[in-house]
Amino acid sequence: MPWCGYWGTTAAYWWILPLIGFVLMGIMFFVCFRGFGCMGGRRRTSGDVSGLQREVETLKDDVRKLMRNPS
């Protein structure tokens, strides 16, 4: 039974629409898993966080020094 109501026009190609749907679902699952980091997304380690905190503190100190000695 063809989906468009005309026998013979698209009856031979009925499998294309489900195939396109499965491909699109696979792409969307891949994008969602990559976005949430389930498939090897890079997460920050505690070393990265502590390094960033140290860098922020040194930048704050530099700003304080520049505020004291504006030359």
C-alpha positions as CSV (number, residue, x, y, z in Angstrom):
1,M,0.0,0.0,0.0
2,P,1.7,3.2,-1.1
3,W,1.7,6.2,1.2
4,C,0.7,8.8,-1.4
5,G,-2.5,7.0,-2.7
6,Y,-1.3,6.4,-6.3
7,W,-0.3,2.8,-7.0
8,G,2.9,2.5,-8.9
9,T,4.3,6.0,-8.6
10,T,6.2,5.7,-5.4
11,A,5.6,2.1,-4.3
12,A,9.1,1.0,-5.3
13,Y,10.7,3.7,-3.1
14,W,8.7,3.2,0.1
15,W,11.9,2.4,2.0
16,I,13.6,5.7,1.4
17,L,11.6,7.7,4.0
18,P,12.2,5.4,6.9
19,L,15.9,5.3,5.9
20,I,16.1,9.1,5.9
21,G,14.3,9.2,9.3
22,F,16.7,6.7,10.8
23,V,19.7,8.6,9.5
24,L,18.4,11.9,10.9
25,M,17.7,10.2,14.3
26,G,21.2,8.8,14.4
27,I,22.7,12.3,13.6
28,M,20.6,13.9,16.4
29,F,21.6,11.2,18.9
30,F,25.2,11.8,18.0
31,V,24.9,15.5,18.4
32,C,23.1,15.2,21.7
33,F,25.6,12.8,23.2
34,R,28.5,15.0,22.0
35,G,26.8,18.1,23.5
36,F,26.4,16.4,26.9
37,G,29.9,15.0,26.9
38,C,28.9,11.3,26.9
39,M,31.0,10.3,24.0
40,G,34.5,11.6,24.9
41,G,33.8,15.2,25.5
42,R,36.7,17.0,27.3
43,R,36.0,17.7,30.9
44,R,38.1,19.9,33.1
45,T,40.2,18.3,35.7
46,S,40.9,19.7,39.1
47,G,44.4,20.7,37.9
48,D,42.8,22.8,35.2
49,V,40.5,24.5,37.6
50,S,43.2,25.2,40.2
51,G,45.5,26.6,37.4
52,L,42.7,28.9,36.2
53,Q,42.1,30.0,39.8
54,R,45.8,30.8,40.3
55,E,45.8,32.8,37.0
56,V,42.8,34.8,38.1
57,E,44.4,35.6,41.4
58,T,47.6,36.8,39.7
59,L,45.6,38.9,37.3
60,K,43.8,40.5,40.3
61,D,47.1,41.2,41.9
62,D,48.4,42.8,38.7
63,V,45.2,45.0,38.6
64,R,45.7,46.1,42.2
65,K,49.3,47.0,41.5
66,L,48.3,49.1,38.5
67,M,45.6,50.8,40.5
68,R,48.2,51.8,43.2
69,N,50.9,52.9,40.7
70,P,49.3,54.5,37.7
71,S,52.4,55.3,35.6
